[in-house]
Every structure is written in structure tokens, then in C-alpha cells.
């Protein structure tokens, strides 16, 4: 991308930000966000709009901001803005945020299923990677609470090489059957396979060829009855893409398992 294109995008984003601030319906969140910035900036930062404020700007040495974000995040009326600041907690080593996020996670699983918030919370927990709460994360893999967004937790535990999670990964290979009805027949239906696909990858992190027997069936996903779609318009194309994804993930996983 050329410099003038970057400059144009930046100017347009700032123009959109000013329009957002001028809209009376956003008055509460604009005021709240400015209060958040003022409090954070007393620590030596210089934030003045949300796009500046993201997790890539922080490391564990910035953990003093955690309590400020937690203080404000649930007070935003906009779910988009609340999720934005939730994701800003997703910094490796931001352990002071973990308990808050775990409680938020528990509030969002069935029966009070909130996929939008749960997606942000799950991803943030996975980015922090706090090893003190392995037992809690394993509880998130139980059948009665597993949802599409659990794939972030599966991925995290695999990358952390938590051996106690292996039986869960094996069980969750057939995890599509656990995903709630709200995912079926929607444009997001392919997400119901994420837990299953990520479980294949998680098992491969242990580089144990003994686990090949559990995943090799996914080299022929078209023979697995539950890998199907209920969408009418996009089912065929999505199914082909899903088959290809399963095959690619499985080939890579088997290669990793044989490379020990």
C-alpha cells in the first residue's frame, strides 16, 4: 500500500471518528471513553481514540492499565466498543485480568449464550495464556458448555501442551454434535466445525504418532455423516471448503506427529 493510500485511510478513519463523536446517540460512550483515556494517560500514555488503543501496543510491563480497562469495559452501551476493550486485555502476562475474564466467560455460555461477547473473551483468555487456571479451562471443555467459541481454549491448551487436556481433545474431534442450534442454518454455520478442527491441531502439538489413529478419518471427511450444512444457498460451496480444510489440517497434523 502506498503512503498516499495510507494517509487517505487514516484521514477517513479520523473523519468517521469525528462523525461518531458528534452523533448525540453516542454521547454516553464518547464521554466514558474520554474518561478512560484520561485515567490511562495519567500513567504516561497519550491515547485519544479507540483505534490507537489496542493490545499490540502493550506488553506485560503495561499491566497497570488492566484495572482501568476492567473498571470501564462493562459500562459501555456499545457492545462493539465493550468487546474492543475486552480484547485489549489479551496480552501475554496480563494475569491480573484472568479472573475477570473467566467470570465473564461463565456468564456467556449456555443457558445465557452470548456468542459475540464469548468470542472476544475466549480469544483474550487464550492470548493471556495464564497457566494458573488450567483446571478452569478444562471445565470449559465439558460437553454441557462447549460452544463454537471454545476453539480458542482448545488451541491455547494445545499450544501449552497440557497433557491433561488430551482426552478432551480426542472427545472433541467429533465436537460438531455439541454445538448449539443457534449456529445451524446461518451464515456462521461453518464455525460449528472449529472446535473439531482445532482439536486435530491441538493433538498434533504433542508429536505423538499414537494419536494418528484418532484423526486419520478426517482425511476423508466426506465419509463422516455429521460434517454437513443446513444452509440452502451456500451449503454446497461451504461443504467443499470444509472438506478441504479438514484434509489440510489433518495432513499437517499427521506430519507433525511423525516428526518427533
Buried (B, 14 or more C-beta within 10 A) or exposed (E): EEEEEEEEEEEEEEEEBEEBBEEEEBEEBBEBBBBBBEBBEEEEBEBEBBEEBEBEEBEEEBBEBBEBBBEBBEEBEBEEBBBBBBBBBBBEBBBBBBBBBBEBBBEBBEEEBBBEBBBBBBBBBBBBBBEEBBEBBBEBBEEEBBBBBBBBBBBBBBEBEBEEBBEBBBBBBBBBEBBBEBBBEEEEBBBBBBBBBBBBBBBBBBBBEEBBEBBEBBEEBEEBEEBEBEBEEEBEEBBEEBBEBBBEBBEEBBEBBEEE
